[in-house]
Amino acid sequence: MPFSVIAALGNPGREYSTTRHNAGWMVIDTLAAQAKAEWRKEERFAAAHATVTFGGQSIHLLKPLTFMNNSGLPIASFLRFYRIEPSELVVMYDDIAFEPGQMRLSVGGSAAGHHGVESCLQHCGDGFVRARLGIGPKQHPSQDLASHVLGNFPAADLALFNQRIPDFLQGLTLLISRGLPAAQNFTNRKTPLP
């Protein structure tokens, strides 16, 4: 079944724009800008919505505006309204298991403590593709996880992340146009993309 929605998890508000938790928004905003698509605030879904031609298909882009922990509610509402199956959905979000500059594509598994993913699993089921964007582990074992993910990227990490966005978009293009295995061959590497 073809993919028709890419949803990115994040928090609304300028104060969150360069935080690790908003990694997905950084990528999807770049995608929309390259396509010259305009975001529209959709009150009925509590989300920002844009439509682009990407990977040879018409794709809905979605940014839930409910804050991270309730991300699944707007996504599920959008899917119901447009009669879209969860298997047609890609959810893009930050992951502390990988270093900045890496992206992993997968289906299934636990939320691994990510409250936005927990909300998506609760409201959408587990059939969607996950595009996990590396943000690096906590800087100190004793550091609170929330303070890590809600902290801004250090300058070097942010520069590396931004440098890799074209590779992330290439991985998503392959996912849309050629399917998950082809995209995984490109993105799911032990080392960062060259």
C-alpha positions in Angstrom: 0.0 0.0 0.0 1.4 3.4 -0.9 2.3 5.9 1.8 0.2 9.1 1.9 1.0 10.9 5.2 4.3 12.0 6.8 3.7 13.2 10.3 6.5 14.8 12.3 6.4 15.0 16.1 7.4 18.1 18.0 6.3 21.0 20.2 4.8 24.3 18.9 6.4 27.5 19.9 9.5 29.4 18.9 11.2 28.4 22.2 11.2 24.7 21.1 12.2 25.3 17.5 15.9 24.1 17.8 15.4 21.6 20.6 16.3 17.9 20.1 12.6 17.0 20.5 11.7 19.0 17.4 14.1 17.2 15.1 11.2 15.8 13.1 9.8 19.3 12.6 13.2 20.5 11.3 13.2 17.9 8.6 9.5 18.2 7.6 9.8 22.0 7.5 12.7 21.7 5.1 10.7 19.3 2.9 7.7 21.7 2.8 10.0 24.6 2.0 11.7 22.8 -0.8 8.3 22.0 -2.3 7.1 25.6 -1.8 4.2 24.3 0.2 2.3 26.4 2.7 1.4 25.2 6.1 -2.3 25.7 7.1 -3.5 25.4 10.6 -6.3 22.9 10.7 -8.4 23.6 13.8 -10.5 20.4 13.4 -7.3 18.3 13.7 -5.3 20.5 16.0 -2.5 20.2 13.4 -0.6 22.1 10.7 -1.1 20.5 7.3 0.5 20.9 3.9 0.4 18.9 0.7 3.4 18.2 -1.5 4.4 16.1 -4.4 7.2 13.9 -3.1 8.7 10.7 -4.3 6.3 10.9 -7.3 3.2 11.0 -5.1 0.9 13.4 -3.5 1.8 13.4 0.2 0.1 15.0 3.2 2.5 16.6 5.7 1.3 16.9 9.3 2.6 18.6 12.4 0.4 17.9 15.5 0.0 21.1 17.5 -1.1 19.5 20.8 2.5 19.2 22.2 4.5 16.0 22.1 2.7 13.9 24.6 -0.7 14.1 22.8 0.7 13.8 19.3 -1.4 10.7 18.4 -4.8 12.4 18.8 -4.5 14.8 15.8 -2.8 12.2 13.6 -5.6 9.7 14.3 -8.3 12.3 13.7 -6.6 13.2 10.4 -6.4 9.5 9.3 -10.1 8.9 10.1 -11.2 12.0 8.2 -9.4 11.1 5.1 -10.0 7.4 5.5 -6.2 6.6 5.5 -4.9 3.4 7.0 -2.1 3.5 9.6 0.0 1.5 7.2 0.1 4.5 4.9 1.6 6.7 7.6 5.2 7.6 8.3 5.9 9.1 11.8 9.2 11.0 12.1 10.6 11.7 15.6 13.8 12.1 17.7 15.6 9.1 19.1 18.3 9.2 21.8 19.6 5.7 20.6 21.4 7.2 17.6 23.9 10.0 17.1 22.9 13.2 15.3 23.2 12.7 11.5 21.6 9.2 11.5 18.1 8.1 10.6 16.6 4.6 11.0 13.4 3.4 9.4 11.4 0.6 11.0 8.0 -0.8 11.7 6.7 -2.0 15.1 8.3 -2.2 18.5 7.9 -0.3 21.7 7.8 3.4 22.3 11.1 3.1 24.2 10.0 5.8 26.6 9.1 8.3 23.9 5.7 9.8 25.0 4.9 11.1 21.6 5.3 7.6 20.1 3.3 6.2 23.0 0.4 8.5 22.0 0.7 7.5 18.4 0.6 3.8 19.3 -2.4 4.4 21.6 -4.5 6.2 19.0 -3.2 4.9 15.6 -2.1 1.4 16.4 1.4 0.1 15.5 1.2 -0.3 11.7 3.0 2.9 10.8 6.5 3.3 9.6 8.9 5.0 12.1 11.5 7.4 10.8 13.8 7.8 13.9 16.2 10.7 13.9 19.3 10.5 16.0 19.7 13.2 18.6 22.4 11.6 20.7 22.2 10.1 24.3 22.0 12.1 27.5 25.1 14.0 28.2 25.3 12.6 31.7 23.7 9.4 33.1 22.1 11.4 35.9 20.6 14.0 33.6 16.8 14.1 33.4 15.6 12.8 30.0 13.1 15.6 29.6 15.8 18.2 30.1 17.9 16.5 27.5 15.3 16.2 24.8 13.9 19.7 25.5 17.4 21.2 25.4 18.8 22.9 22.3 21.2 21.0 20.1 24.8 22.0 20.7 26.0 24.1 17.8 28.2 21.3 16.3 25.4 18.7 16.6 22.9 21.1 15.0 25.3 21.8 12.2 25.7 18.1 11.6 22.0 17.5 11.8 21.2 20.2 9.3 24.0 18.9 7.0 22.3 15.5 6.9 18.7 16.7 6.2 19.2 16.1 2.5 20.1 12.5 3.2 17.1 12.1 5.5 14.8 13.4 2.7 16.5 11.1 0.2 15.7 8.2 2.5 12.0 9.3 2.7 12.0 9.7 -1.1 13.1 6.1 -1.5 10.5 5.0 1.1 7.7 6.6 -0.9 8.9 5.7 -4.3 10.5 2.2 -3.8 9.3 0.9 -0.5 10.7 0.2 3.0 13.5 -2.3 2.2 15.1 0.0 -0.4 14.9 2.9 1.9 16.3 0.9 4.8 19.3 -0.1 2.7 20.1 3.6 2.3 19.3 4.8 5.9 19.9 2.0 8.3 23.7 2.0 8.5 26.0 1.4 11.4 27.9 4.5 10.5 26.5 7.9 9.4 25.8 8.4 5.8 28.9 9.5 3.8 
